[in-house]
Amino acid sequence: MSTTRLSSKGQVIIPKPMRTSHHWEVGQELIVEDVGDGILLKPKAPFLETTISDVASCLKREGKSKSLDDMEAAIKQGIKDKYL
């Protein structure tokens, strides 16, 4: 367990081993939650959380639908083109 101090400006330094283990770099935004006898710091997500129904409309495609066999053949061809 590490300890730190609260500065006169209300700032707290998060010990380097903790910043490193959580991959927090300079400028990382954190969410601060009151948990009764302390606080919880969580990284702020770079994007708003969405559900599949929020984004499904952007997946529209025009034209005839592809069959599973067509998709598998395209994947196999892509692998051949990249690795063979």
C-alpha positions in Angstrom: 0.0 0.0 0.0 1.3 3.5 -0.9 0.5 6.8 0.8 0.4 10.3 -0.6 -0.5 13.8 0.7 -3.2 16.3 -0.2 -1.6 19.6 -1.3 -2.8 23.0 -0.3 -4.4 23.2 -3.7 -6.3 19.9 -3.2 -4.1 17.9 -5.5 -3.0 14.3 -4.9 -0.1 12.6 -6.5 -0.9 9.1 -7.6 2.3 7.0 -7.0 4.1 6.0 -10.2 3.7 2.2 -9.8 -0.1 2.7 -9.7 -0.1 5.0 -12.7 2.1 2.6 -14.6 0.0 -0.5 -13.8 -3.2 1.3 -14.9 -1.5 2.8 -18.0 -2.5 6.3 -16.9 -0.5 9.0 -18.7 -0.2 12.7 -18.3 -3.6 14.3 -19.0 -5.6 11.2 -18.2 -9.1 12.2 -17.2 -10.5 10.4 -14.1 -14.0 10.0 -12.7 -14.1 10.7 -9.0 -16.8 8.8 -7.0 -17.6 9.2 -3.4 -17.8 5.7 -1.7 -18.6 6.8 1.8 -15.4 6.4 3.7 -13.2 7.4 0.7 -13.1 8.1 -3.0 -12.8 5.8 -6.1 -10.8 7.0 -9.2 -11.8 5.5 -12.5 -10.4 6.4 -15.9 -12.9 8.4 -18.0 -13.8 6.5 -21.2 -12.7 8.3 -24.3 -16.1 7.8 -25.9 -19.6 7.8 -24.5 -20.9 4.3 -23.7 -23.3 3.1 -26.3 -25.5 0.0 -27.0 -25.8 -1.9 -30.2 -29.2 -0.4 -30.8 -27.5 3.1 -30.6 -25.1 2.3 -33.4 -26.9 -0.4 -35.5 -28.4 2.1 -37.9 -24.9 3.0 -39.1 -24.4 -0.6 -40.3 -27.0 -0.3 -43.2 -25.9 -1.8 -46.4 -27.4 -1.6 -49.8 -27.5 -4.4 -52.3 -28.0 -8.1 -52.0 -27.1 -9.7 -48.7 -24.0 -12.0 -48.6 -24.4 -15.6 -47.5 -22.3 -17.2 -44.8 -20.5 -19.2 -47.5 -19.7 -15.9 -49.4 -18.3 -14.4 -46.2 -16.2 -17.4 -45.3 -14.8 -17.4 -48.9 -13.9 -13.7 -48.6 -12.1 -14.3 -45.3 -10.2 -17.3 -46.8 -9.2 -15.2 -49.8 -8.1 -12.3 -47.6 -5.9 -14.7 -45.6 -4.4 -16.1 -48.7 -3.7 -12.6 -50.1 -2.0 -11.5 -46.9 0.0 -14.6 -45.9 0.6 -16.7 -49.0 
